[in-house]
Amino acid sequence: MAGHSKWANIKHRKAAQDAKKGKIFTKLIRELTVAAQQGGGEPDDNPLLRTAMDKALASNMTKDTIQRAIDRGVGNNDADNMEELSYEGYGPAGVAILVECLTDNRNRTASDVRHAFNKQDGNLGTSGSVAFLFNTQGRMSFPAECGEEAIMEASLEAGAEDVVTHDDGIIEVVSSPQDFTAVKDALIAAGFEPESAEVGKYPETYSSIADADIAKKVVKLIDMLEDLDDVQNVYTNADFDEDILEQLE
C-alpha cells in the first residue's frame, strides 16, 4: 500500500480546491438526492446519506443546499431519472481504473467516458475486467501525532478491521462499509477527528509507476474523468513513486 496514503491526501486537497470553484457541487447534490431516494431522508437510518452529507459539509456546502437535495430525493422527483453505472478500463502502463457514475442519459455518459480513455492513451474495458481488483471499504486517515497505539485501541474496540501506518506517518483505519459510521463516530467521541473519511473502492494490489511521463498521463486521465458531470468517483490501483508525487502536487 506504499504511496496510497499520500495520493489520497492529494486527491482530497484537489477535491477541496474544486469545491471552492463550485466544480463538485453538482455531483454532491446528485449523490445526496439519490442516497435519500434509496434509503430515506434520515441520516441516522441511512448510512449512504450520512456519508454523502459528511462529504458535502466537508466541501463547504450549506445546510440549506444539502436539505434541498435530500428533500428532492425523498420527494422522488428528479432522482427518478438517475441511474448508477460503473465503467472499467485501463490507463497508461495498464493501471486499472474504475469509474462510478450517476446519470440520466447512459448514452451520453458512455460516450464521454470512452472519449476520456481514448484521449489519454487508455482503453475502456468490459464489465468485470477490473472490478475484481477492488474491495469496498471504509477508510479514515489520521495524522501521526494522534499515536498509532491510541488509534489502534480505539479503532479495534469500535469494530475496525485493520489499522495501517504509512511511510509518511499517516495512520489509516480500515472498516467494513457497514461499520464505517459506527467506527468513525467512536473515534470522534474518543477525541480523534479524521483528516479524511469515506467509503470507497480500494485495490487489493497496486501497480507501481516510476516514470514521470506515464504518471502525468495517468493523472490527466483521472482528472479528465473526474471533470465529467456524470462521474461521481474514480478509483485506480496506480502507485506513484514518492518523488513523482511531489512533482504532481
C-alpha positions as CSV (number, residue, x, y, z in Angstrom):
1,M,0.0,0.0,0.0
2,A,3.0,2.3,-0.3
3,G,2.2,5.7,-1.7
4,H,-1.6,5.3,-1.4
5,S,-2.0,7.5,1.7
6,K,-0.2,10.4,0.1
7,W,-2.0,10.1,-3.2
8,A,-5.3,10.0,-1.2
9,N,-4.3,13.2,0.5
10,I,-3.6,14.9,-2.8
11,K,-7.0,13.8,-4.1
12,H,-8.7,15.2,-1.0
13,R,-6.8,18.5,-1.4
14,K,-7.7,18.7,-5.1
15,A,-11.4,18.0,-4.2
16,A,-11.4,20.8,-1.7
17,Q,-9.9,23.2,-4.3
18,D,-12.5,22.1,-6.8
19,A,-15.3,22.7,-4.3
20,K,-14.2,26.3,-3.9
21,K,-14.6,26.7,-7.6
22,G,-18.0,25.0,-7.5
23,K,-16.9,22.1,-9.7
24,I,-18.1,19.3,-7.5
25,F,-21.4,20.7,-6.0
26,T,-23.5,19.2,-8.8
27,K,-22.0,15.8,-8.1
28,L,-22.6,16.1,-4.4
29,I,-26.2,17.2,-4.9
30,R,-26.8,14.2,-7.1
31,E,-25.2,11.9,-4.5
32,L,-27.4,13.3,-1.7
33,T,-30.5,13.1,-3.8
34,V,-30.1,9.5,-4.9
35,A,-29.0,8.4,-1.4
36,A,-32.2,10.0,0.1
37,Q,-34.3,8.4,-2.6
38,Q,-32.8,4.9,-2.0
39,G,-32.7,4.9,1.8
40,G,-34.9,7.8,3.1
41,G,-34.1,11.3,4.4
42,E,-33.0,10.4,7.9
43,P,-29.2,10.2,8.1
44,D,-29.3,8.1,11.3
45,D,-31.1,5.4,9.4
46,N,-29.3,5.8,6.1
47,P,-25.5,5.3,6.1
48,L,-25.2,6.3,2.5
49,L,-26.9,9.6,3.2
50,R,-24.9,10.2,6.3
51,T,-21.7,9.7,4.3
52,A,-22.9,12.0,1.5
53,M,-23.8,14.7,4.0
54,D,-20.4,14.5,5.6
55,K,-18.7,14.9,2.2
56,A,-21.0,17.8,1.3
57,L,-20.2,19.6,4.6
58,A,-16.5,19.0,4.2
59,S,-16.8,20.7,0.8
60,N,-18.4,23.8,2.5
61,M,-21.9,23.1,1.1
62,T,-24.5,25.0,3.1
63,K,-27.0,23.0,5.2
64,D,-29.9,24.6,3.2
65,T,-28.5,23.3,0.0
66,I,-28.0,19.8,1.5
67,Q,-31.5,19.7,2.8
68,R,-33.0,20.8,-0.5
69,A,-31.2,17.9,-2.2
70,I,-32.4,15.5,0.4
71,D,-36.0,16.8,0.1
72,R,-35.8,16.3,-3.7
73,G,-34.7,12.7,-3.2
74,V,-37.4,11.9,-0.7
75,G,-40.0,13.5,-2.9
76,N,-39.0,11.2,-5.8
77,N,-38.7,14.0,-8.3
78,D,-35.6,14.4,-10.4
79,A,-33.9,11.5,-8.7
80,D,-36.3,9.1,-10.5
81,N,-34.3,9.6,-13.7
82,M,-30.9,9.0,-12.3
83,E,-29.1,5.7,-12.9
84,E,-26.0,4.3,-11.3
85,L,-23.4,3.0,-13.7
86,S,-19.8,1.7,-13.5
87,Y,-17.2,1.7,-16.2
88,E,-13.9,-0.2,-16.1
89,G,-10.8,0.2,-18.1
90,Y,-7.0,0.5,-18.2
91,G,-4.9,3.7,-18.2
92,P,-1.4,4.2,-19.5
93,A,1.0,1.3,-18.4
94,G,-2.0,-0.9,-17.8
95,V,-3.1,0.7,-14.5
96,A,-6.7,-0.4,-13.5
97,I,-9.3,2.4,-13.4
98,L,-12.9,2.0,-12.1
99,V,-15.4,4.8,-12.7
100,E,-18.7,5.3,-10.9
101,C,-21.4,7.4,-12.4
102,L,-24.8,8.9,-11.7
103,T,-26.6,9.8,-14.9
104,D,-29.9,10.5,-16.6
105,N,-28.5,9.6,-20.0
106,R,-26.4,6.5,-20.2
107,N,-25.5,7.0,-23.9
108,R,-24.0,10.5,-23.2
109,T,-22.1,9.1,-20.2
110,A,-20.7,6.1,-22.0
111,S,-19.6,8.4,-24.9
112,D,-17.9,10.9,-22.5
113,V,-16.1,8.2,-20.5
114,R,-14.9,6.4,-23.7
115,H,-13.6,9.7,-25.1
116,A,-11.6,10.4,-21.9
117,F,-10.0,6.9,-22.0
118,N,-9.1,7.2,-25.7
119,K,-7.8,10.7,-25.5
120,Q,-5.3,9.8,-22.7
121,D,-4.0,6.5,-24.1
122,G,-6.3,4.3,-22.1
123,N,-8.7,1.6,-23.0
124,L,-12.3,1.2,-21.8
125,G,-12.8,-2.5,-20.8
126,T,-15.8,-4.8,-20.5
127,S,-17.8,-5.2,-17.3
128,G,-15.8,-7.2,-14.7
129,S,-12.4,-6.5,-16.3
130,V,-11.0,-4.6,-13.4
131,A,-13.8,-4.5,-10.7
132,F,-12.5,-7.8,-9.1
133,L,-9.3,-5.9,-8.2
134,F,-11.1,-3.6,-5.8
135,N,-12.8,-4.1,-2.5
136,T,-15.4,-1.7,-1.0
137,Q,-14.1,-0.4,2.4
138,G,-14.5,2.4,4.8
139,R,-11.2,4.3,5.4
140,M,-10.2,7.1,7.7
141,S,-6.9,8.8,7.9
142,F,-5.3,10.5,11.0
143,P,-2.1,12.5,11.4
144,A,0.9,10.7,13.1
145,E,0.6,12.8,16.2
146,C,-2.6,11.0,17.2
147,G,-0.5,8.0,18.0
148,E,-0.7,4.6,16.4
149,E,-1.4,2.7,19.6
150,A,-4.1,5.0,20.7
151,I,-5.8,4.9,17.3
152,M,-5.5,1.2,17.1
153,E,-7.0,0.6,20.5
154,A,-10.0,2.8,19.9
155,S,-10.5,1.5,16.3
156,L,-10.4,-2.2,17.0
157,E,-12.7,-1.7,20.0
158,A,-15.2,0.0,17.8
159,G,-15.1,-2.8,15.2
160,A,-12.5,-1.7,12.7
161,E,-10.9,-4.4,10.5
162,D,-7.3,-3.0,10.4
163,V,-5.0,-0.1,11.2
164,V,-2.1,0.7,8.9
165,T,0.6,3.3,9.4
166,H,2.1,4.5,6.1
167,D,5.7,5.6,5.4
168,D,4.7,9.2,5.7
169,G,3.3,8.7,9.2
170,I,-0.4,8.9,8.2
171,I,-2.4,6.4,10.2
172,E,-5.2,4.7,8.2
173,V,-8.2,2.9,9.8
174,V,-9.9,0.3,7.6
175,S,-13.5,-0.9,8.3
176,S,-16.3,-2.6,6.5
177,P,-18.8,-0.4,4.8
178,Q,-21.5,-1.4,7.3
179,D,-19.3,-0.5,10.3
180,F,-17.9,2.7,8.9
181,T,-20.2,5.2,10.6
182,A,-20.0,3.4,14.0
183,V,-16.2,3.3,13.8
184,K,-15.9,6.9,12.7
185,D,-18.3,8.1,15.5
186,A,-16.4,6.1,18.1
187,L,-13.1,7.6,17.1
188,I,-14.5,11.2,17.1
189,A,-16.0,10.5,20.5
190,A,-12.6,9.4,21.7
191,G,-11.1,12.7,20.5
192,F,-9.7,11.6,17.1
193,E,-11.0,13.7,14.3
194,P,-10.2,12.1,10.9
195,E,-8.4,14.2,8.2
196,S,-10.4,12.3,5.6
197,A,-13.1,9.6,5.9
198,E,-15.1,7.9,3.2
199,V,-16.4,4.6,1.9
200,G,-14.9,3.7,-1.4
201,K,-13.3,1.0,-3.6
202,Y,-9.7,0.2,-2.9
203,P,-7.4,-2.1,-4.8
204,E,-6.0,-5.3,-3.3
205,T,-2.7,-4.8,-5.1
206,Y,-1.1,-1.7,-6.6
207,S,0.6,-1.1,-10.0
208,S,3.9,0.8,-9.4
209,I,4.6,3.8,-11.6
210,A,8.2,5.3,-11.5
211,D,8.1,7.1,-14.9
212,A,7.1,10.8,-14.7
213,D,5.6,10.9,-18.2
214,I,3.4,7.9,-17.6
215,A,2.4,9.3,-14.2
216,K,1.3,12.6,-15.8
217,K,-0.8,10.7,-18.4
218,V,-2.5,8.7,-15.7
219,V,-3.3,11.8,-13.6
220,K,-4.6,13.6,-16.8
221,L,-6.9,10.7,-17.4
222,I,-8.2,10.7,-13.8
223,D,-8.6,14.5,-13.9
224,M,-10.5,14.3,-17.2
225,L,-12.8,11.6,-15.9
226,E,-13.4,13.5,-12.6
227,D,-14.3,16.6,-14.6
228,L,-17.2,14.9,-16.3
229,D,-20.5,15.9,-14.7
230,D,-21.9,12.3,-14.6
231,V,-18.8,10.9,-12.9
232,Q,-19.0,10.6,-9.1
233,N,-15.9,8.6,-8.2
234,V,-12.7,7.4,-10.0
235,Y,-10.6,4.7,-8.4
236,T,-7.2,3.4,-9.6
237,N,-4.6,0.9,-8.5
238,A,-1.8,3.3,-9.6
239,D,1.0,3.6,-7.0
240,F,3.2,6.6,-7.8
241,D,6.8,6.9,-6.8
242,E,7.3,9.3,-3.9
243,D,9.5,11.7,-6.0
244,I,6.9,11.8,-8.8
245,L,4.1,12.5,-6.4
246,E,6.0,15.6,-5.2
247,Q,6.2,16.8,-8.8
248,L,2.4,16.2,-9.3
249,E,1.4,18.3,-6.2
